[in-house]
Amino acid sequence: MIVRTVGAALVLGTVLNIVGWIGNALVLRDLWEAAARDMPAPALLLEPRWIKDVLSLVSDYVFATVLCFAYAIAAPGWRWSMTSLAFTLSFLVWLAGVPMTYLAFFAAGYLPVSVSVATSLWALVTFLIFAPALPYLLPQRNHA
């Protein structure tokens, strides 16, 4: 179970990173560019640049890992459809992580509310679109 769950988390984390990049770099580009002009200078400048780039990928892999392990643990006792479990857990992982992160960025003055809300909503849509993949990535075995 652990190997399959880690594999599923790597697949889902990669998808979240790719779709997140599409959202931030293409769809929400204008919002991010406007925010970048007004952002305060970073308190910690990460050099070389690749360190910052690698660290920016970590959160989606953490979200995917939590989501996949929560799904694998909850699935055997879940009384409804596995898709409903996937949607429920996807929403809960998103809620605990994404908007709370962007709320903190907004509250600290690093991002405007427009970027925080738009990015959080983009992530919610992404989480919910890919939630139905969980039952396929982590099929349950029948224990008779």
DATA-V808958 format. One record per residue. N is the residue number from 1. RES is the residue in three letters. PHI is phi as a letter, one per 30 degrees, with the letter a starting at -180 (NA if undefined). PSI is psi in whole degrees, -180 to 180 (NA if undefined). D_CENTER is the distance of its C-alpha to the mean C-alpha in Angstrom with 2 decimals. Layout:
n:N res:RES phi:PHI psi:PSI d_center:D_CENTER
n:N res:RES phi:PHI psi:PSI d_center:D_CENTER
This chain:
n:1 res:MET phi:NA psi:-39 d_center:22.09
n:2 res:ILE phi:d psi:-44 d_center:20.38
n:3 res:VAL phi:d psi:-44 d_center:20.69
n:4 res:ARG phi:d psi:-40 d_center:19.41
n:5 res:THR phi:d psi:-42 d_center:16.37
n:6 res:VAL phi:d psi:-41 d_center:15.59
n:7 res:GLY phi:d psi:-45 d_center:16.24
n:8 res:ALA phi:d psi:-41 d_center:13.94
n:9 res:ALA phi:d psi:-39 d_center:11.06
n:10 res:LEU phi:d psi:-42 d_center:12.16
n:11 res:VAL phi:d psi:-51 d_center:12.38
n:12 res:LEU phi:d psi:-41 d_center:9.05
n:13 res:GLY phi:d psi:-39 d_center:7.42
n:14 res:THR phi:d psi:-44 d_center:9.97
n:15 res:VAL phi:d psi:-46 d_center:9.36
n:16 res:LEU phi:d psi:-41 d_center:5.75
n:17 res:ASN phi:d psi:-43 d_center:7.63
n:18 res:ILE phi:d psi:-48 d_center:10.61
n:19 res:VAL phi:d psi:-36 d_center:9.65
n:20 res:GLY phi:d psi:-41 d_center:7.97
n:21 res:TRP phi:d psi:-44 d_center:11.29
n:22 res:ILE phi:e psi:-44 d_center:13.28
n:23 res:GLY phi:d psi:-50 d_center:12.16
n:24 res:ASN phi:d psi:-41 d_center:12.86
n:25 res:ALA phi:d psi:-26 d_center:15.81
n:26 res:LEU phi:c psi:-60 d_center:17.44
n:27 res:VAL phi:d psi:-46 d_center:16.75
n:28 res:LEU phi:c psi:19 d_center:16.31
n:29 res:ARG phi:e psi:-49 d_center:18.49
n:30 res:ASP phi:d psi:-41 d_center:21.37
n:31 res:LEU phi:d psi:-44 d_center:19.50
n:32 res:TRP phi:d psi:-38 d_center:18.03
n:33 res:GLU phi:d psi:-42 d_center:21.52
n:34 res:ALA phi:d psi:-41 d_center:23.24
n:35 res:ALA phi:d psi:-38 d_center:21.05
n:36 res:ALA phi:d psi:-33 d_center:21.71
n:37 res:ARG phi:d psi:-29 d_center:25.41
n:38 res:ASP phi:c psi:-3 d_center:25.33
n:39 res:MET phi:d psi:143 d_center:23.02
n:40 res:PRO phi:d psi:158 d_center:24.94
n:41 res:ALA phi:d psi:143 d_center:25.49
n:42 res:PRO phi:d psi:142 d_center:23.07
n:43 res:ALA phi:d psi:-29 d_center:24.58
n:44 res:LEU phi:b psi:119 d_center:23.78
n:45 res:LEU phi:c psi:113 d_center:24.21
n:46 res:LEU phi:d psi:118 d_center:22.56
n:47 res:GLU phi:b psi:143 d_center:24.96
n:48 res:PRO phi:d psi:167 d_center:25.01
n:49 res:ARG phi:e psi:-33 d_center:22.29
n:50 res:TRP phi:d psi:-26 d_center:20.62
n:51 res:ILE phi:d psi:-46 d_center:19.65
n:52 res:LYS phi:d psi:-42 d_center:17.55
n:53 res:ASP phi:d psi:-43 d_center:16.03
n:54 res:VAL phi:d psi:-45 d_center:15.21
n:55 res:LEU phi:d psi:-31 d_center:13.81
n:56 res:SER phi:d psi:-18 d_center:11.43
n:57 res:LEU phi:d psi:-22 d_center:9.84
n:58 res:VAL phi:d psi:-44 d_center:9.67
n:59 res:SER phi:e psi:-41 d_center:6.70
n:60 res:ASP phi:d psi:-34 d_center:4.32
n:61 res:TYR phi:d psi:-34 d_center:7.43
n:62 res:VAL phi:d psi:-47 d_center:7.79
n:63 res:PHE phi:e psi:-47 d_center:5.00
n:64 res:ALA phi:d psi:-39 d_center:6.59
n:65 res:THR phi:d psi:-46 d_center:9.84
n:66 res:VAL phi:d psi:-46 d_center:9.98
n:67 res:LEU phi:d psi:-47 d_center:9.27
n:68 res:CYS phi:d psi:-42 d_center:11.85
n:69 res:PHE phi:d psi:-39 d_center:14.30
n:70 res:ALA phi:d psi:-42 d_center:14.28
n:71 res:TYR phi:d psi:-48 d_center:15.00
n:72 res:ALA phi:d psi:-36 d_center:17.64
n:73 res:ILE phi:d psi:-41 d_center:19.26
n:74 res:ALA phi:d psi:-28 d_center:19.39
n:75 res:ALA phi:e psi:-44 d_center:20.44
n:76 res:PRO phi:d psi:-30 d_center:24.07
n:77 res:GLY phi:c psi:-2 d_center:24.88
n:78 res:TRP phi:d psi:131 d_center:23.08
n:79 res:ARG phi:c psi:-12 d_center:25.91
n:80 res:TRP phi:c psi:-165 d_center:24.35
n:81 res:SER phi:d psi:152 d_center:22.69
n:82 res:MET phi:d psi:-30 d_center:19.92
n:83 res:THR phi:d psi:-39 d_center:18.12
n:84 res:SER phi:d psi:-35 d_center:18.43
n:85 res:LEU phi:d psi:-44 d_center:16.98
n:86 res:ALA phi:d psi:-44 d_center:13.92
n:87 res:PHE phi:d psi:-44 d_center:13.53
n:88 res:THR phi:d psi:-50 d_center:14.39
n:89 res:LEU phi:d psi:-37 d_center:12.02
n:90 res:SER phi:d psi:-44 d_center:8.99
n:91 res:PHE phi:d psi:-44 d_center:10.30
n:92 res:LEU phi:d psi:-42 d_center:11.11
n:93 res:VAL phi:d psi:-43 d_center:7.98
n:94 res:TRP phi:e psi:-49 d_center:6.43
n:95 res:LEU phi:d psi:-43 d_center:9.94
n:96 res:ALA phi:d psi:-26 d_center:10.39
n:97 res:GLY phi:c psi:-57 d_center:7.69
n:98 res:VAL phi:d psi:-61 d_center:6.75
n:99 res:PRO phi:d psi:-28 d_center:10.34
n:100 res:MET phi:d psi:-38 d_center:11.99
n:101 res:THR phi:d psi:-48 d_center:10.97
n:102 res:TYR phi:d psi:-28 d_center:12.17
n:103 res:LEU phi:d psi:-42 d_center:15.07
n:104 res:ALA phi:d psi:-42 d_center:16.10
n:105 res:PHE phi:d psi:-42 d_center:16.06
n:106 res:PHE phi:d psi:-48 d_center:18.15
n:107 res:ALA phi:d psi:-32 d_center:20.40
n:108 res:ALA phi:d psi:-5 d_center:21.11
n:109 res:GLY phi:i psi:13 d_center:22.14
n:110 res:TYR phi:d psi:-29 d_center:19.75
n:111 res:LEU phi:b psi:146 d_center:18.27
n:112 res:PRO phi:d psi:160 d_center:20.01
n:113 res:VAL phi:d psi:-35 d_center:18.93
n:114 res:SER phi:d psi:-45 d_center:18.68
n:115 res:VAL phi:d psi:-42 d_center:15.92
n:116 res:SER phi:d psi:-46 d_center:14.03
n:117 res:VAL phi:d psi:-47 d_center:14.45
n:118 res:ALA phi:d psi:-44 d_center:13.99
n:119 res:THR phi:d psi:-39 d_center:10.69
n:120 res:SER phi:d psi:-42 d_center:9.40
n:121 res:LEU phi:d psi:-39 d_center:11.12
n:122 res:TRP phi:e psi:-44 d_center:9.93
n:123 res:ALA phi:d psi:-41 d_center:6.24
n:124 res:LEU phi:d psi:-48 d_center:8.15
n:125 res:VAL phi:e psi:-43 d_center:10.30
n:126 res:THR phi:d psi:-49 d_center:7.97
n:127 res:PHE phi:e psi:-44 d_center:6.70
n:128 res:LEU phi:d psi:-33 d_center:10.45
n:129 res:ILE phi:d psi:-39 d_center:11.90
n:130 res:PHE phi:c psi:-3 d_center:10.68
n:131 res:ALA phi:e psi:-43 d_center:11.36
n:132 res:PRO phi:d psi:-12 d_center:15.00
n:133 res:ALA phi:d psi:-24 d_center:14.49
n:134 res:LEU phi:e psi:-47 d_center:14.09
n:135 res:PRO phi:d psi:-25 d_center:17.85
n:136 res:TYR phi:d psi:-37 d_center:18.76
n:137 res:LEU phi:d psi:-32 d_center:16.77
n:138 res:LEU phi:b psi:65 d_center:18.04
n:139 res:PRO phi:d psi:146 d_center:21.34
n:140 res:GLN phi:d psi:139 d_center:23.44
n:141 res:ARG phi:d psi:141 d_center:26.91
n:142 res:ASN phi:d psi:125 d_center:29.82
n:143 res:HIS phi:c psi:98 d_center:31.76
n:144 res:ALA phi:c psi:NA d_center:35.25
